[in-house]
Amino acid sequence: MSDWIFTAEEIARSPSRKDGMGYQEELITRKQACDFIEKLAKFLQLSKITQITGTTYLHRFYMRQSFLRYDKYIAATACLFLGAKIEEQPLRATQVAHEYIQIRKSIEKDKVFAVQKHDPTQIADTIIYLEGVVMHTMVYDMTVIHPYQYINEKVDAVIQLARALSEPEKRQMSAKIKQVAWSILNDSAYTCACLRQEPFDLAAGAVYVAGMYENYVSPTMRSTNGEPWWTALSSSFHTLQDAATFLLEAYTEPYINTRVLPAGLAKLVYTFHPSGSIRDINAMQISDIDLGPLAHQSVTSPMESICVTSPESSSLDRSPVDQDFDTDMKTKEFVESPREPAQVSSSID
């Protein structure tokens, strides 16, 4: 197992928590730092994969360092600066510093940073210094394997089970599942999902959840051996349940106002998160911890009791189909994020 996979208890004992930061406060701070990376990446015209690499570094960094010691925005900038190098999109530190100053001023309009004058050269030096701190903290382990690269093969494995469909219907089904799975992975980047499971299993979980949107995959679909469709994902049922729980945290408090969720999506989220929010592991009962994500469920599988509505608002032709992973990541735009309330479909089937 990767050195960057942690238990709930380990995340609850993060350096920031040990320094006195509350559980919800740390989650919100992580989200704010990830939001900053997203804005900075857009201004610098970096690819989506570079942005996600930066957020992955950020999550890892703060498992070994405290938010109370390293400012979230400058650390986020250093993580993206490093991620851009790793993803072969290197930038000049002064260029990054200029954008950092402008974005931070727009965010902290009523704070001291906004009214002070800042020297981009000094900021650039700070970014370079903190980049070194990030690398040292991560023991120079820059490897990031993204779950996106497994989506195509997992969706293809599921589509092979749809023997009753015509080829055009299979292509449409494949496009829908891939689009939703990518969207879920995009949104989960703001959560600790990348710290909870290996990329292979997160990809399986994303396809598992995507198959439940609008019943894109019929709950009655079976393999040639009569097994449920999700067995094609090559992960155990409990692993898929865990992955779904981690990924769907993106649609719970404090990451999003759950009142803006479409009814169908809300049903799916509440199946895995009955309270609608992420609880502090320290406040849980031991029995809850031992039972894991199945502790609050009364059904064998969410597929048996839920028909959900997709949060997608983009047309299907925006979803890359049957193309190489590199082409998908480098040249295609990802679907819009359901984290933004204005972009969440309000239709209910």
Secondary structure as UniProt FT lines:
FT   TURN            3..4
FT   HELIX           8..12
FT   HELIX           15..18
FT   TURN            19..20
FT   HELIX           23..43
FT   TURN            44..45
FT   HELIX           48..61
FT   TURN            62..64
FT   TURN            67..69
FT   HELIX           72..86
FT   TURN            87..88
FT   HELIX           93..107
FT   TURN            109..110
FT   HELIX           112..115
FT   HELIX           120..137
FT   TURN            138..140
FT   HELIX           148..159
FT   TURN            160..161
FT   TURN            163..164
FT   HELIX           167..188
FT   TURN            189..192
FT   HELIX           193..195
FT   HELIX           199..212
FT   TURN            214..215
FT   TURN            219..220
FT   TURN            224..225
FT   HELIX           229..233
FT   HELIX           237..247
FT   HELIX           248..251
FT   TURN            254..255
FT   HELIX           258..260
FT   HELIX           263..272
FT   TURN            274..275
FT   HELIX           281..283
FT   HELIX           286..291
FT   HELIX           292..296
FT   HELIX           302..304
FT   HELIX           316..318
FT   HELIX           325..331
FT   TURN            338..339
FT   HELIX           341..343
//
